[in-house]
């Protein structure tokens, strides 16, 4: 065989290989498109009840929270400082109680009954808060409103870890991709409910007139209360479709006991040497549990920056809105951003970006094998968030450079406007020296 024939044969092989690779890529794309089309058809029916429940619950929670600070100041007549502290206390309790909700669900009532019973409590709290907004003696309004608010914090925290976990229980082994899409839709429902309520409840408060007043906090709290009742009804309608797993030992309690037992044994049995300190619990606890706890402790390192992140993130409600008041809000000659729009920006962007990332960006990144693991995505997202806080700090520095110059310490500013057609002379025994600065 001549060299020309050999080179032609090699070229033909290369062409065939390229054609085969292109066919494989086309087949992969077709398979992925088919899977994406079938995902909604194969979704467990229970999922849609849980998504509706979460949408309405988040509408209720964020709708109430949006006008809460203003209600504490305007209606309950607390100072801005006290109102801010009460608002933060409300958030602390709401984000701390999920631990107890998870323990009750895991070791006593199960997820379904925990959600059901605590939701009834939650609905009562919403109703009490709305009743507390009806004009009455200040002491009565304060007691009723704060009682309702406290019950709401218990309710929202108690069901928080259970709804998403119950949703995860609806998927079988081999449905990991479907479960991934569910949690994307779940987060979408959370933020779309929050977005709608954040935009609607201030309008209800400002535009609806009730009890002889120009504003109506009663309506702003009543509508979220109604939405939560709808959330509870949707949850109950889905009962026949739910996969309800039997109650087992609380994993939180089991992990705590295992760690405590291992530490105790390590302190007592000083002569024994083991590869890992958790191995001192192997005579009492299952090796699989010990192995899982070791993995958990390794993963916990990624939670170290989270308190700092959320401490900054939660500034959106107060500090970022306050920062917005120091700017003119002009984007263009016809479009302005008002300070209260800051609270809407986050859920709005999330609602827009979730489907874009889930259905377009992440699949594209997986093809090029870049940023395709949850840990990598969390790292990039965390860095972008940190950068956004740096931008916010730079904006604040710029705002402060353009603020009016304040009088020096020990002096005060007085502005006199004289519209009369004569000179005005002002005297005071307290003013020793008047001068411009």
C-alpha positions in Angstrom: 0.0 0.0 0.0 1.4 3.4 -1.0 1.9 6.3 1.3 -0.9 8.3 -0.3 -3.4 5.4 0.2 -2.3 5.1 3.8 -2.8 8.8 4.4 -6.3 8.7 2.8 -7.2 5.7 5.0 -6.1 7.6 8.1 -8.1 10.7 7.0 -11.2 8.6 6.5 -10.8 7.1 10.0 -10.4 10.6 11.4 -13.6 11.7 9.6 -15.4 8.7 10.9 -14.2 9.4 14.5 -15.3 13.0 14.2 -18.7 12.0 12.9 -19.1 9.4 15.7 -18.2 12.0 18.3 -20.6 14.5 16.8 -23.4 11.9 16.8 -22.6 11.0 20.4 -22.8 14.7 21.4 -26.1 15.0 19.5 -27.5 11.9 21.2 -26.4 13.2 24.6 -28.2 16.5 24.0 -31.3 14.6 22.8 -31.3 12.3 25.8 -30.9 15.3 28.2 -33.8 17.2 26.4 -35.9 14.0 26.7 -35.1 13.7 30.4 -35.9 17.4 31.0 -39.3 17.0 29.3 -40.1 13.9 31.3 -39.1 15.4 34.6 -42.4 17.2 35.3 -44.4 14.2 34.0 -42.6 11.9 36.5 -42.6 14.3 39.4 -44.5 12.8 42.5 -47.9 14.5 42.7 -47.3 15.3 46.4 -44.6 17.7 45.3 -47.0 20.2 43.8 -49.0 20.4 47.1 -45.8 21.1 49.0 -44.7 23.8 46.5 -48.1 25.5 46.8 -47.9 25.2 50.6 -44.4 26.8 50.7 -45.4 29.6 48.3 -48.4 30.6 50.5 -46.4 30.2 53.8 -43.6 32.4 52.6 -46.1 35.0 51.3 -47.6 35.0 54.8 -44.2 35.3 56.6 -42.5 37.9 54.4 -45.7 39.9 54.0 -46.1 40.3 57.7 -42.3 40.9 58.2 -42.2 43.7 55.5 -44.5 46.0 57.5 -43.6 44.8 61.0 -40.9 47.4 61.9 -43.2 50.2 60.8 -46.1 48.7 62.8 -44.0 48.6 65.9 -43.0 52.3 65.5 -46.2 53.8 64.2 -49.0 51.8 65.9 -47.3 50.3 69.0 -45.3 53.5 69.6 -42.0 51.9 70.3 -38.8 53.9 69.5 -36.8 53.1 66.4 -34.0 51.6 68.6 -36.4 49.3 70.5 -38.3 48.4 67.3 -35.0 47.3 65.7 -34.1 45.2 68.7 -37.5 43.6 68.8 -37.3 42.8 65.0 -33.9 41.2 65.5 -35.2 39.2 68.4 -38.1 38.0 66.3 -35.6 36.8 63.6 -33.3 35.1 66.2 -36.2 33.0 67.6 -37.5 32.2 64.1 -34.1 30.9 63.0 -33.3 29.1 66.3 -36.5 27.1 66.6 -36.0 24.9 63.5 -33.6 22.8 65.7 -36.5 21.9 68.0 -38.8 21.4 65.1 -36.4 18.9 63.5 -36.0 17.0 66.8 -39.8 16.8 67.4 -40.3 15.5 63.8 -37.4 13.0 63.9 -38.1 11.4 67.3 -41.7 12.0 68.2 -44.4 13.2 65.7 -42.9 12.6 62.3 -42.7 15.2 59.6 -46.3 15.3 58.5 -47.9 15.6 62.0 -45.2 18.1 63.1 -46.0 20.3 60.1 -49.8 19.9 60.7 -49.8 20.7 64.4 -47.3 23.5 64.3 -49.2 25.0 61.3 -52.3 25.3 63.4 -50.3 27.2 66.0 -48.8 29.3 63.2 -52.3 30.2 61.8 -53.5 31.2 65.3 -50.4 33.5 65.7 -51.2 35.2 62.4 -54.9 35.7 63.4 -53.9 37.1 66.8 -51.5 39.5 65.3 -54.2 40.8 62.9 -56.6 41.2 65.8 -53.9 43.1 67.7 -53.8 45.6 64.9 -57.4 46.6 65.5 -57.3 50.0 67.3 -57.6 49.7 71.0 -55.8 50.8 74.2 -52.1 50.9 73.6 -51.4 48.3 76.3 -53.9 45.9 74.8 -52.6 46.3 71.3 -49.0 45.7 72.5 -49.9 42.5 74.5 -52.0 41.0 71.8 -49.7 41.8 68.9 -46.5 40.6 70.7 -48.3 37.4 71.7 -49.3 36.8 68.1 -45.8 37.6 66.9 -44.1 35.2 69.4 -46.4 32.4 68.3 -45.6 33.1 64.6 -41.9 32.8 65.4 -42.4 29.4 67.0 -44.6 28.3 64.0 -42.3 29.4 61.2 -39.3 28.0 62.8 -41.0 24.7 63.8 -42.1 23.8 60.2 -39.0 25.2 58.4 -36.9 22.0 58.6 -39.8 19.6 58.0 -41.4 20.8 54.7 -38.2 20.5 52.6 -37.3 17.2 54.3 -40.8 15.8 53.5 -40.4 16.9 49.9 -37.1 15.0 49.7 -38.8 11.9 51.1 -41.1 11.8 48.0 -38.2 10.7 45.7 -36.9 7.2 45.3 -33.4 6.0 44.7 -32.3 6.9 41.2 -34.3 10.1 41.1 -31.4 12.4 42.2 -31.8 14.7 39.2 -35.5 15.0 39.8 -34.8 15.8 43.5 -32.3 18.5 42.4 -35.0 20.1 40.3 -37.5 19.9 43.1 -35.2 21.9 45.5 -34.7 24.5 42.8 -38.5 24.8 42.4 -38.9 24.8 46.1 -36.5 27.8 46.4 -38.3 29.4 43.5 -41.6 29.1 45.4 -40.0 30.6 48.5 -38.8 33.7 46.8 -41.8 34.2 44.4 -44.0 34.1 47.5 -41.7 36.5 49.3 -41.5 38.8 46.2 -45.3 39.1 45.8 -46.0 39.7 49.5 -43.1 42.2 49.8 -44.6 44.2 47.0 -48.3 43.8 48.0 -48.5 44.3 51.8 -47.0 47.8 51.8 -49.7 48.8 49.3 -52.4 47.2 51.5 -51.1 49.1 54.5 -50.9 52.5 52.7 -53.9 52.4 50.3 -56.6 50.6 52.3 -58.4 52.8 54.8 -59.9 51.1 57.9 -61.2 52.1 61.4 -61.2 55.8 60.5 -57.5 55.9 59.7 -55.6 56.6 56.4 -53.5 53.4 56.8 -54.6 49.9 57.6 -52.1 47.5 59.3 -55.1 45.2 60.0 -55.4 44.5 56.2 -51.6 44.1 55.9 -51.7 41.4 58.5 -55.1 39.8 57.6 -54.1 39.0 54.0 -51.0 37.1 55.1 -53.1 35.2 57.7 -55.5 34.2 55.0 -52.7 33.0 52.8 -51.4 30.8 55.6 -54.8 29.2 56.0 -54.7 28.4 52.2 -51.2 27.0 52.8 -52.5 24.6 55.5 -55.5 23.5 53.3 -53.1 22.8 50.4 -50.9 20.7 52.7 -53.8 18.6 53.9 -55.2 18.1 50.4 -51.9 16.3 49.5 -52.0 13.9 52.4 -53.1 10.9 50.3 -50.2 11.4 47.9 -47.4 11.8 50.5 -44.8 9.2 51.2 -44.8 9.3 55.1 -41.8 7.5 56.6 -42.1 6.1 60.1 -40.6 7.9 63.0 -37.0 6.9 63.9 -34.6 8.0 66.6 -33.7 11.7 66.2 -30.4 11.9 64.3 -29.5 15.1 66.2 -29.9 13.3 69.5 -28.0 10.2 68.2 -25.1 12.3 66.9 -24.9 14.2 70.2 -24.9 11.1 72.3 -22.3 9.4 70.1 -19.9 12.3 70.3 -20.4 12.7 74.1 -19.8 8.9 74.6 -16.7 9.0 72.4 -15.2 11.9 74.3 -16.0 10.3 77.7 -14.4 7.0 76.7 -11.3 8.8 75.3 -10.9 10.5 78.7 -11.5 7.4 80.7 -9.5 4.8 78.6 -6.2 6.7 78.5 -4.2 3.5 77.7 -6.0 2.7 74.4 -4.9 4.4 71.2 -7.4 4.6 68.3 -7.1 6.0 64.8 -9.8 8.6 65.4 -11.3 9.9 68.7 -14.8 9.0 67.5 -13.7 5.3 67.3 -13.9 5.2 71.1 -17.7 4.9 70.7 -17.6 1.8 68.5 -18.5 -0.5 71.4 -21.9 1.2 71.8 -22.7 2.8 68.4 -23.0 1.5 64.8 -19.9 1.9 62.7 -21.9 3.4 59.9 -23.1 6.2 62.3 -19.6 6.8 63.4 -18.4 7.0 59.8 -21.2 9.5 58.9 -20.3 11.7 61.9 -16.7 11.8 60.7 -17.9 13.0 57.3 -20.2 15.5 59.0 -17.3 17.0 61.0 -15.3 17.4 57.8 -18.1 19.1 56.1 -18.8 21.5 59.0 -15.7 23.5 57.9 -17.8 25.1 55.1 -20.2 26.4 57.7 -17.5 28.5 59.4 -18.1 31.6 57.2 -21.9 31.3 57.2 -22.6 33.3 60.4 -20.6 36.3 59.0 -22.4 36.0 55.6 -25.9 35.9 57.1 -25.0 38.7 59.6 -24.2 40.9 56.6 -27.1 39.6 54.4 -29.7 40.4 57.0 -28.6 44.0 56.8 -30.8 44.4 53.7 -33.9 45.0 55.8 -32.5 47.9 57.8 -29.1 49.1 56.8 -29.3 48.7 53.0 -32.7 50.3 52.9 -31.3 53.1 55.1 -28.4 53.4 52.6 -30.8 53.8 49.8 -32.4 56.8 51.4 -29.1 58.6 51.0 -29.2 58.3 47.2 -31.4 59.9 44.6 -32.4 56.5 43.1 -32.1 57.7 39.6 -31.3 54.9 37.1 -32.4 57.0 34.0 -34.5 60.1 33.4 -37.7 58.1 33.6 -36.8 55.3 36.0 -36.2 55.7 39.7 -35.5 53.1 42.5 -37.1 53.9 45.8 -35.6 52.8 49.1 -38.4 50.2 49.8 -37.6 48.6 46.5 -34.3 47.3 48.0 -36.3 44.6 49.9 -37.9 43.5 46.6 -34.6 43.3 44.6 -33.3 40.1 46.2 -36.4 37.8 45.8 -37.0 39.3 42.3 -33.5 38.5 41.1 -33.7 35.0 42.6 -37.0 34.3 40.9 -35.4 35.4 37.6 -32.1 33.6 38.0 -33.1 30.2 39.4 -34.6 28.8 36.2 -31.7 30.4 34.1 -29.1 28.7 36.3 -30.9 25.4 36.7 -31.8 24.9 33.1 -29.1 26.8 31.1 -26.0 27.8 33.0 -25.4 24.7 35.2 -25.9 22.2 32.3 -23.5 24.3 30.2 -20.9 24.4 33.0 -21.2 20.6 33.4 -20.4 20.1 29.8 -17.1 22.0 30.1 -16.5 20.4 33.6 -16.1 23.7 35.4 -17.9 24.7 38.6 -20.1 21.6 38.4 -20.1 20.5 42.1 -22.2 22.1 44.9 -19.1 23.0 46.9 -17.5 24.8 43.9 -20.8 26.7 43.2 -21.1 27.6 46.9 -17.5 28.9 46.9 -18.0 31.1 43.8 -21.4 32.3 45.1 -19.8 33.2 48.5 -17.0 35.2 46.7 -19.5 37.1 44.7 -21.5 37.9 47.8 -18.4 39.1 49.5 -17.6 41.3 46.5 -21.2 42.8 46.7 -20.6 43.8 50.3 -17.3 45.5 49.3 -19.3 47.4 46.7 -21.9 48.4 49.3 -19.1 49.7 51.6 -17.6 51.8 48.8 -21.0 53.2 48.0 -21.5 54.2 51.7 -18.1 55.9 51.7 -19.1 57.9 48.6 -22.4 58.9 50.2 -20.7 60.1 53.4 -18.3 62.3 51.3 -21.3 64.1 49.8 -23.3 64.6 53.0 -23.8 68.2 54.2 -21.0 69.3 56.6 -22.1 69.0 60.2 -21.3 71.6 62.9 -18.2 70.9 65.1 -18.7 69.3 68.5 -20.3 71.7 71.0 -22.0 73.8 68.4 -25.4 73.5 66.6 -26.8 74.7 63.3 -29.7 77.1 63.0 -31.3 78.1 59.7 -33.4 81.3 59.7 -35.6 82.2 56.7 -37.0 85.7 56.8 -39.8 86.3 54.3 -40.9 89.6 55.8 -40.0 92.9 54.2 -38.0 94.0 57.2 -34.9 93.1 59.2 -35.2 90.6 61.9 -33.1 90.7 65.1 -32.9 87.6 67.3 -31.5 87.6 70.8 -31.1 84.9 73.4 -29.4 84.8 76.8 -28.0 81.3 75.9 -26.4 82.2 72.6 -22.9 83.5 73.3 -21.5 83.6 69.8 -23.3 83.2 66.4 -21.0 82.7 63.4 -21.1 81.0 60.1 -19.0 77.8 59.5 
